[in-house]
Amino acid sequence: MRTSLRLFLLAGACGCLAPARQVEPEAAAAPAAAAPPPPPDTGPVFGPLWIEHARAGGVLVVQPDEYDFVPVLDNAVLPYDIALRHSSGRVELRVAVQPVAAGEVGDPEARFAALLAEVADEVVVPVSVYPPDAVGRDYRADWGAIAVIRPKPAFSADYPQALAIGLHRHGRALAWLLFLCLDPGADAPVIDPAISAFTFKGPFPEE
């Protein structure tokens, strides 16, 4: 169980979105946001390069409970490889894997910043870098970071916010996990079980 990483996720990002505030007694509670309609049951479930990216990057995606694979949608912002949607319709996880050359270290922090610039209309919660021991233990990655964004409508027309996780393993791949959602704070119980859906394969650190 990825306890330390999960706590870092919930306390470091989601908790920043809903600060406590006073509500006047006579004020009516705002209705909960409705989940968007299910995506059309057409189109490929996996992106055209998913198998190639998964093999080259040495990655594994495990289907979480109450999540189903949904078709990958074409978009001009960020092509992605695989998508899973929660049964409630409140959260959709999109995964994009970008293999890197063997021996390449690169600058994953700069790449993550560039990704956010492409995908986000606004960064709601700034980037926080995961502790190296946690991201190594939980994802078998050398580097990881998280941010909360408002995605561009061209990437996510149905979900107003997203929890963005960037992961990097030297000589393997960069991986982007985008949890499209209605409200990262309110949807944390739905997001939480799915943060363990992705991992790099093989022993870590490599001998």
C-alpha positions in Angstrom: 0.0 0.0 0.0 1.4 3.4 -1.0 0.6 5.1 2.2 3.3 7.8 2.3 2.7 8.8 -1.4 -1.1 8.8 -0.9 -0.8 11.0 2.1 1.5 13.3 0.2 -0.9 13.4 -2.7 -4.0 14.2 -0.6 -2.3 16.6 1.9 0.0 18.3 -0.6 -2.4 19.0 -3.4 -6.1 18.2 -2.8 -6.2 19.7 0.6 -5.1 23.1 -0.8 -8.1 23.4 -3.0 -10.8 23.6 -0.4 -9.8 25.9 2.4 -12.2 26.1 5.3 -14.7 29.0 5.1 -17.6 30.3 7.1 -21.1 29.6 5.7 -24.0 31.8 6.7 -26.7 29.7 8.4 -29.3 30.8 5.9 -27.2 30.1 2.9 -28.3 27.1 0.9 -25.7 24.4 0.2 -24.4 24.4 -3.4 -25.5 21.4 -5.3 -22.9 18.8 -6.1 -21.4 19.0 -9.6 -23.0 16.4 -11.9 -20.8 13.9 -13.5 -20.4 14.3 -17.3 -22.2 11.8 -19.6 -20.3 8.6 -20.5 -18.1 8.8 -23.5 -19.4 7.3 -26.8 -18.8 3.6 -27.0 -16.8 4.0 -30.2 -13.1 4.2 -31.1 -10.1 2.3 -30.0 -9.6 1.6 -26.3 -5.8 2.1 -26.6 -3.8 4.7 -28.4 -2.0 3.5 -31.6 1.4 3.4 -30.0 0.4 2.1 -26.6 2.1 -1.4 -27.0 5.2 0.2 -28.4 5.4 2.8 -25.6 4.6 0.3 -22.9 7.3 -2.1 -24.0 10.0 0.6 -24.7 9.2 2.4 -21.4 8.9 -0.8 -19.4 5.6 0.3 -17.8 2.6 -1.5 -16.4 -1.0 -0.2 -15.9 -3.3 -2.2 -13.7 -7.0 -1.7 -13.9 -8.2 -0.3 -10.5 -11.5 -1.4 -8.9 -14.5 0.4 -10.2 -12.6 1.8 -13.2 -13.2 0.7 -16.8 -11.2 1.3 -19.9 -12.7 3.9 -22.2 -11.9 4.9 -25.8 -8.9 7.1 -26.4 -10.0 10.4 -27.9 -8.1 12.3 -30.6 -7.0 15.8 -29.5 -4.6 18.4 -30.6 -3.2 19.1 -27.1 -1.6 15.9 -25.8 -1.9 12.5 -27.5 -2.3 9.8 -24.8 -2.1 6.0 -24.7 -4.8 4.7 -22.4 -7.8 6.0 -20.4 -9.8 4.6 -17.5 -13.0 6.1 -16.1 -14.5 5.6 -12.7 -18.0 4.1 -12.5 -19.3 7.3 -10.9 -18.2 9.2 -14.0 -16.5 11.8 -11.8 -12.9 10.9 -12.7 -11.1 9.8 -15.8 -7.5 8.8 -15.8 -5.5 9.4 -18.9 -1.9 8.0 -19.2 0.7 9.2 -21.7 4.0 7.4 -21.9 7.0 9.0 -23.7 10.0 6.6 -24.0 13.5 8.1 -23.7 16.8 6.9 -25.1 18.8 4.4 -23.1 21.1 6.2 -20.7 19.3 9.5 -21.1 18.8 11.4 -17.8 17.3 14.6 -19.2 15.5 17.2 -17.1 12.1 15.8 -16.1 11.2 18.9 -14.1 11.5 21.1 -17.2 9.6 18.5 -19.3 6.8 18.5 -16.7 6.6 22.3 -16.8 6.4 22.2 -20.6 3.6 19.6 -20.4 1.6 21.8 -18.0 2.1 24.7 -20.3 0.6 22.6 -23.2 -2.3 21.1 -21.3 -3.3 23.7 -18.7 -5.2 26.9 -19.0 -4.2 27.5 -15.4 -2.1 25.9 -12.7 -4.3 25.9 -9.6 -1.8 24.2 -7.2 1.9 24.7 -8.1 4.2 21.8 -8.8 5.4 19.8 -5.8 8.2 17.3 -6.2 7.7 13.9 -4.6 10.3 12.7 -2.0 12.8 10.5 -3.9 12.4 7.6 -1.5 8.6 7.6 -1.9 8.5 7.9 -5.7 11.2 5.2 -6.0 9.4 2.8 -3.7 5.9 3.4 -5.0 6.4 3.9 -8.8 10.0 2.6 -9.3 10.8 6.0 -10.7 13.7 8.3 -10.3 11.6 11.5 -10.2 8.0 12.5 -9.7 5.9 15.6 -9.2 2.3 16.6 -8.9 0.2 19.7 -9.7 -3.4 20.6 -10.0 -4.6 22.3 -13.2 -7.5 23.6 -15.1 -7.1 21.7 -18.4 -7.7 23.3 -21.7 -11.2 22.5 -23.1 -9.5 21.0 -26.2 -8.1 18.3 -24.0 -10.9 18.0 -21.5 -14.3 19.4 -22.4 -16.2 17.6 -19.6 -13.9 17.9 -16.6 -12.9 21.4 -15.2 -9.9 20.3 -13.2 -7.2 17.7 -13.2 -4.6 16.2 -10.9 -1.4 16.0 -13.0 1.4 13.6 -12.0 4.7 13.4 -13.8 7.1 10.4 -13.5 10.5 9.7 -14.9 12.8 6.7 -14.9 16.3 7.2 -16.3 16.7 5.5 -19.7 13.1 4.3 -19.7 10.4 6.9 -20.1 8.5 9.9 -19.0 5.0 9.2 -17.9 2.1 11.6 -17.4 -0.9 10.6 -15.3 -3.8 13.1 -15.7 -6.8 12.5 -13.3 -9.5 14.6 -15.0 -12.1 15.3 -12.4 -14.9 17.7 -11.2 -13.1 18.6 -7.9 -9.8 17.1 -6.7 -10.7 17.6 -3.1 -14.2 16.1 -3.2 -13.1 13.4 -5.6 -10.0 12.3 -3.6 -11.7 9.1 -2.4 -12.2 8.1 -6.1 -8.7 9.2 -7.2 -6.9 7.7 -4.2 -7.3 4.0 -5.2 -6.2 4.7 -8.7 -2.8 6.4 -8.0 -1.3 2.9 -7.7 -2.6 1.9 -11.2 0.7 2.8 -12.8 4.3 1.6 -12.2 7.6 1.0 -14.0 8.5 -2.6 -14.2 11.6 -4.3 -12.9 13.8 -3.9 -9.8 14.5 -0.4 -8.6 17.1 0.9 -8.3 18.6 -1.1 -11.2 21.8 -3.0 -10.4 
